[in-house]
Amino acid sequence: MSFLDRLLGNDRQLAATKYAGRESATDRAARTRRQGHRRNTTRAARQGQAWEDRDRAQEVTTDWYRRSR
């Protein structure tokens, strides 16, 4: 148990008793951490797609070769 837990008490226990129906600070921090992870994976996927689009745009086409659309 850390010093702050001894001083302030267990926030999950307080959330269950005194603040019934509200989410504890620990649960809220865990939820935002999980949401941030999902947001970062989406951003990484978008960056990868942008790289792919730029790479394809740089391809040199000649008169005898045209990519299918």
MIVOVEX-518863 format. One record per residue (C-alpha): residue number from 1; x negated, y, z negated. Coordinates in steps of 0.1 Angstrom, whole numbers. Layout:
<nodes>
+-----+-------+-------+-------+
! pos !  east ! north !    up !
+-----+-------+-------+-------+
! NUM !     X !     Y !     Z !
...
+-----+-------+-------+-------+
</nodes>
This chain:
<nodes>
+-----+-------+-------+-------+
! pos !  east ! north !    up !
+-----+-------+-------+-------+
!   1 !     0 !     0 !     0 !
!   2 !   -14 !    34 !     9 !
!   3 !   -14 !    65 !   -11 !
!   4 !    15 !    80 !     8 !
!   5 !    36 !    49 !     4 !
!   6 !    32 !    52 !   -33 !
!   7 !    39 !    89 !   -33 !
!   8 !    69 !    89 !    -8 !
!   9 !    81 !    54 !   -10 !
!  10 !    89 !    29 !    18 !
!  11 !   106 !    48 !    46 !
!  12 !   124 !    17 !    59 !
!  13 !   138 !    11 !    24 !
!  14 !   149 !    47 !    22 !
!  15 !   164 !    45 !    56 !
!  16 !   184 !    14 !    46 !
!  17 !   197 !    30 !    13 !
!  18 !   196 !    67 !    11 !
!  19 !   198 !    74 !    49 !
!  20 !   220 !    45 !    59 !
!  21 !   228 !    46 !    96 !
!  22 !   197 !    65 !   106 !
!  23 !   165 !    51 !   120 !
!  24 !   133 !    51 !    99 !
!  25 !   103 !    71 !   109 !
!  26 !    83 !    39 !   114 !
!  27 !   110 !    25 !   137 !
!  28 !   112 !    58 !   156 !
!  29 !    74 !    59 !   161 !
!  30 !    74 !    23 !   173 !
!  31 !   103 !    30 !   198 !
!  32 !    86 !    61 !   212 !
!  33 !    53 !    42 !   215 !
!  34 !    71 !    14 !   235 !
!  35 !    88 !    40 !   257 !
!  36 !    55 !    57 !   264 !
!  37 !    40 !    25 !   275 !
!  38 !    69 !    20 !   300 !
!  39 !    65 !    55 !   313 !
!  40 !    28 !    50 !   319 !
!  41 !    33 !    18 !   339 !
!  42 !    58 !    37 !   361 !
!  43 !    33 !    65 !   366 !
!  44 !     6 !    40 !   375 !
!  45 !    29 !    23 !   400 !
!  46 !    37 !    56 !   416 !
!  47 !     0 !    65 !   418 !
!  48 !    -7 !    31 !   435 !
!  49 !    21 !    37 !   460 !
!  50 !     8 !    72 !   468 !
!  51 !   -27 !    57 !   474 !
!  52 !   -12 !    31 !   497 !
!  53 !     7 !    58 !   516 !
!  54 !   -24 !    79 !   520 !
!  55 !   -44 !    49 !   531 !
!  56 !   -19 !    40 !   557 !
!  57 !   -16 !    75 !   570 !
!  58 !   -54 !    75 !   576 !
!  59 !   -52 !    45 !   599 !
!  60 !   -62 !    54 !   634 !
!  61 !   -38 !    43 !   660 !
!  62 !   -47 !    39 !   697 !
!  63 !   -25 !    40 !   728 !
!  64 !   -23 !     3 !   731 !
!  65 !   -15 !    -4 !   694 !
!  66 !    14 !     9 !   675 !
!  67 !    24 !    -3 !   641 !
!  68 !    59 !   -17 !   637 !
!  69 !    81 !     5 !   615 !
+-----+-------+-------+-------+
</nodes>
